[in-house]
């Protein structure tokens, strides 16, 4: 297999994110339950948009994406984005029992959103769920995409015991419909 350069890897990953999460119809795709689409249809749709992706490239992006954003099914015939959709789709997520939800999860953001979040809580905005990280490092990386990160702790176990349904995507991201402000705290920065 030929190894892609880092820029091409990022370009293909962004293309896949756009069309598997937000605009599948623009490539002539319909998301099946679970968010799956046939690999052949994706590659044909991409080529029709003038963005050719080889099957080796696709497999490499799925395997090497640092956030494991995508999955290919066991038969190797279907692909999906693991979460982050704004397009209508039944992701077929199974709720995690409250006793299996971690005590604390984390959310990375930036300072300019902090006051609103602490006042209104975390909401999914255009996506299906609020995304939470299992550790501070991952949450920091998420927050860094928009500037200097601020990490919030989420009292996940208490929120789950209060009735919120938590899900865990294939790549380990925790998902919940919303997080009210009472379950949020700003993590003190390291000295």
C-alpha positions as CSV (number, residue, x, y, z in Angstrom):
1,X,0.0,0.0,0.0
2,X,1.3,3.5,-0.9
3,X,1.4,5.8,2.1
4,X,-0.4,9.2,1.7
5,X,1.3,12.4,2.7
6,X,-0.2,14.1,5.7
7,X,-1.9,16.9,3.7
8,X,-3.7,14.4,1.5
9,X,-4.8,12.4,4.5
10,X,-6.3,15.5,6.1
11,X,-7.9,16.6,2.8
12,X,-9.6,13.2,2.3
13,X,-10.6,13.0,6.0
14,X,-12.3,16.4,5.7
15,X,-14.0,15.4,2.5
16,X,-15.4,12.3,4.1
17,X,-16.5,14.2,7.2
18,X,-18.4,16.7,5.2
19,X,-20.3,14.1,3.1
20,X,-20.7,11.3,5.5
21,X,-21.8,13.6,8.4
22,X,-23.5,16.6,6.8
23,X,-24.2,16.4,3.1
24,X,-24.5,12.7,1.9
25,X,-27.2,13.7,-0.6
26,X,-24.7,16.0,-2.4
27,X,-22.8,12.8,-3.4
28,X,-26.0,10.9,-4.2
29,X,-25.8,8.9,-1.0
30,X,-28.5,8.0,1.5
31,X,-27.4,7.1,5.0
32,X,-28.6,3.7,6.0
33,X,-29.4,2.9,9.7
34,X,-26.2,3.3,11.6
35,X,-24.9,5.9,9.2
36,X,-23.6,3.4,6.7
37,X,-23.2,3.9,3.0
38,X,-21.8,1.5,0.4
39,X,-18.1,2.1,-0.2
40,X,-18.5,1.8,-4.0
41,X,-21.3,4.5,-3.9
42,X,-19.1,6.8,-1.9
43,X,-16.1,6.4,-4.2
44,X,-18.4,6.9,-7.3
45,X,-20.0,10.0,-5.7
46,X,-16.6,11.5,-4.8
47,X,-15.4,10.9,-8.4
48,X,-18.5,12.5,-9.7
49,X,-17.6,15.6,-7.7
50,X,-14.1,15.6,-9.2
51,X,-12.5,14.3,-6.0
52,X,-11.1,10.9,-6.8
53,X,-10.3,8.6,-3.8
54,X,-8.7,5.2,-4.4
55,X,-9.8,2.3,-2.2
56,X,-6.3,2.0,-0.8
57,X,-6.5,5.7,0.2
58,X,-9.9,5.3,1.8
59,X,-8.6,2.3,3.9
60,X,-5.6,4.3,4.9
61,X,-7.6,7.3,6.0
62,X,-9.9,5.0,8.1
63,X,-7.0,3.2,9.6
64,X,-4.7,6.3,10.3
65,X,-7.2,8.9,11.3
66,X,-6.0,9.9,14.8
67,X,-9.6,10.4,16.0
68,X,-10.9,7.2,14.4
69,X,-13.7,9.2,12.9
70,X,-14.7,6.5,10.4
71,X,-15.4,2.8,10.4
72,X,-15.6,0.2,7.6
73,X,-17.8,-2.8,8.3
74,X,-16.4,-6.3,8.7
75,X,-17.2,-7.2,5.1
76,X,-15.4,-4.1,3.8
77,X,-18.4,-3.0,1.8
78,X,-19.8,-0.1,3.9
79,X,-18.3,2.9,5.5
80,X,-19.7,5.4,8.1
81,X,-18.7,8.4,10.2
82,X,-18.8,7.2,13.8
83,X,-20.5,10.4,15.1
84,X,-20.9,14.1,14.5
85,X,-23.7,14.0,12.1
86,X,-26.0,16.9,11.3
87,X,-27.8,14.9,8.6
88,X,-30.8,12.9,9.6
89,X,-29.7,9.4,10.6
90,X,-30.5,6.7,13.1
91,X,-27.0,5.9,14.4
92,X,-28.4,2.8,16.2
93,X,-26.6,3.6,19.4
94,X,-27.2,1.5,22.4
95,X,-27.6,3.4,25.7
96,X,-24.9,2.7,28.3
97,X,-26.3,1.6,31.7
98,X,-25.9,4.4,34.3
99,X,-23.6,2.2,36.4
100,X,-21.2,1.9,33.4
101,X,-21.1,5.7,32.7
102,X,-17.8,7.1,34.0
103,X,-18.0,9.4,37.1
104,X,-16.5,12.2,35.1
105,X,-16.2,13.0,31.4
106,X,-14.7,16.1,29.7
107,X,-15.6,18.7,27.1
108,X,-13.1,20.9,25.3
109,X,-14.1,24.4,24.3
110,X,-12.6,27.9,24.2
111,X,-12.9,30.9,26.5
112,X,-15.3,32.9,24.2
113,X,-18.0,30.2,24.6
114,X,-17.5,29.5,28.3
115,X,-20.0,32.1,29.8
116,X,-22.8,30.8,27.6
117,X,-22.0,27.2,28.3
118,X,-21.9,27.7,32.1
119,X,-25.2,29.6,31.8
120,X,-27.1,27.4,29.4
121,X,-25.2,24.1,29.5
122,X,-23.9,22.1,26.6
123,X,-26.3,21.6,23.7
124,X,-25.8,19.7,20.5
125,X,-26.2,22.7,18.3
126,X,-26.5,21.4,14.7
127,X,-25.4,17.8,15.6
128,X,-27.3,14.9,17.1
129,X,-25.5,14.9,20.4
130,X,-23.1,16.7,22.7
131,X,-19.6,15.1,22.4
132,X,-17.7,14.3,25.5
133,X,-14.1,13.0,25.9
134,X,-12.9,10.3,28.3
135,X,-9.8,12.2,29.3
136,X,-8.5,15.7,29.7
137,X,-5.9,15.4,26.9
138,X,-8.5,14.5,24.3
139,X,-10.8,17.3,25.4
140,X,-7.9,19.8,25.3
141,X,-7.1,18.7,21.7
142,X,-10.8,19.3,20.7
143,X,-10.8,22.7,22.3
144,X,-7.5,23.6,20.6
145,X,-9.1,23.5,17.2
146,X,-10.7,26.9,17.9
147,X,-8.0,28.6,20.0
148,X,-6.6,28.2,23.5
149,X,-8.6,25.4,25.1
150,X,-10.8,25.4,28.2
151,X,-11.7,22.0,29.6
152,X,-14.9,21.4,31.4
153,X,-15.6,18.4,33.7
154,X,-19.0,16.8,33.3
155,X,-20.5,15.0,36.3
156,X,-21.5,12.2,34.0
157,X,-22.5,9.5,36.5
158,X,-24.9,11.9,38.3
159,X,-26.4,13.2,35.0
160,X,-26.9,9.6,34.0
161,X,-28.5,8.7,37.3
162,X,-30.8,11.7,36.8
163,X,-32.1,10.1,33.6
164,X,-29.9,11.3,30.8
165,X,-29.0,8.6,28.2
166,X,-25.3,8.2,27.4
167,X,-24.0,6.4,24.4
168,X,-20.5,5.5,23.4
169,X,-19.5,5.7,19.7
170,X,-17.2,3.2,18.0
171,X,-14.2,5.5,18.5
172,X,-14.7,6.0,22.3
173,X,-16.5,9.4,22.1
174,X,-19.2,9.7,24.7
175,X,-22.5,11.2,23.5
176,X,-25.5,12.7,25.4
177,X,-28.4,14.8,24.3
178,X,-27.4,17.8,26.5
179,X,-25.6,18.7,29.7
180,X,-27.4,21.1,32.0
181,X,-25.1,23.7,33.7
182,X,-25.5,22.1,37.2
183,X,-23.4,19.2,35.9
184,X,-20.5,21.3,34.6
185,X,-17.4,22.7,36.2
186,X,-14.4,24.4,34.7
187,X,-11.2,22.4,35.2
188,X,-8.5,24.4,37.0
189,X,-5.5,24.9,34.7
190,X,-2.3,23.1,35.5
191,X,0.3,25.2,37.3
